[in-house]
Amino acid sequence: MTEKSLDEMFFETKLGKYDVVRNAIELIKVKKDEEGYAHLPQTLLLNKALREVLENNITYEQIEKLKQEKKNKKAQAQEAANATAEPASK
């Protein structure tokens, strides 16, 4: 099975074109440090995010949930780092 072009995917989506672009940009912000996104040049990064948004019909609400999960993981990692650093300083 051949991969659809972005043009075809844009025409078939039920999301508005501005929603697709906004969602792709927000998705990049969330995933830019993850494996598969971290070392891509900007053009490939945008292409990958657009495809992910269009193929999976990712909504802004889903991206906000991903942002919150990433924020929670970062806070937990910081708490764990602080917990391991405290005994050494006593």
C-alpha positions as CSV (number, residue, x, y, z in Angstrom):
1,M,0.0,0.0,0.0
2,T,1.4,3.4,-1.0
3,E,1.6,6.3,1.4
4,K,-0.9,9.1,0.7
5,S,0.5,12.5,-0.1
6,L,-0.1,15.4,2.3
7,D,-2.4,17.0,-0.2
8,E,-4.7,13.9,-0.3
9,M,-4.7,13.7,3.5
10,F,-5.6,17.4,3.8
11,F,-8.5,16.9,1.4
12,E,-9.8,13.9,3.3
13,T,-9.6,15.3,6.9
14,K,-12.6,16.6,8.7
15,L,-10.3,19.0,10.6
16,G,-10.1,22.6,9.3
17,K,-6.8,23.5,7.6
18,Y,-5.9,26.0,10.3
19,D,-6.6,23.4,13.0
20,V,-4.3,21.0,11.3
21,V,-1.5,23.5,11.2
22,R,-2.0,24.6,14.8
23,N,-2.2,21.0,16.0
24,A,1.0,20.1,14.1
25,I,2.9,23.0,15.6
26,E,1.7,22.2,19.1
27,L,2.5,18.5,18.6
28,I,6.1,19.5,17.6
29,K,6.4,21.5,20.8
30,V,5.4,18.5,22.8
31,K,7.4,15.8,21.0
32,K,10.5,17.7,19.9
33,D,12.7,16.0,22.5
34,E,11.3,12.5,21.9
35,E,13.0,9.7,19.9
36,G,12.1,10.0,16.2
37,Y,11.7,13.8,16.5
38,A,14.8,15.1,18.3
39,H,17.3,15.2,15.4
40,L,15.0,15.9,12.4
41,P,15.5,19.1,10.4
42,Q,12.6,21.5,10.5
43,T,11.0,20.5,7.2
44,L,10.9,16.8,8.1
45,L,9.8,17.6,11.6
46,L,6.8,19.5,10.2
47,N,6.1,16.8,7.7
48,K,6.1,14.1,10.4
49,A,3.8,16.1,12.7
50,L,1.4,17.0,9.9
51,R,1.2,13.3,8.9
52,E,0.6,12.3,12.5
53,V,-2.1,14.9,13.0
54,L,-3.8,14.0,9.7
55,E,-3.5,10.2,10.0
56,N,-4.7,10.1,13.6
57,N,-7.1,13.1,13.6
58,I,-5.3,14.4,16.6
59,T,-7.3,17.2,18.3
60,Y,-6.0,20.2,20.2
61,E,-7.5,18.6,23.4
62,Q,-5.4,15.5,22.9
63,I,-2.3,17.6,22.5
64,E,-3.2,19.6,25.7
65,K,-3.4,16.2,27.5
66,L,0.0,15.2,26.1
67,K,1.4,18.6,27.3
68,Q,0.0,18.0,30.8
69,E,1.5,14.4,30.9
70,K,4.9,15.7,29.8
71,K,4.7,18.5,32.5
72,N,3.8,15.9,35.2
73,K,6.7,13.6,34.1
74,K,9.1,16.5,34.3
75,A,7.9,17.5,37.7
76,Q,8.2,13.9,39.0
77,A,11.7,13.6,37.6
78,Q,12.6,16.9,39.3
79,E,11.2,15.7,42.6
80,A,13.1,12.4,42.3
81,A,16.3,14.4,41.6
82,N,15.7,16.6,44.6
83,A,15.0,13.6,46.8
84,T,18.3,12.0,45.9
85,A,20.2,15.2,46.3
86,E,18.8,16.0,49.8
87,P,20.5,13.1,51.7
88,A,23.9,14.0,50.3
89,S,23.6,17.6,51.5
90,K,22.7,16.7,55.1
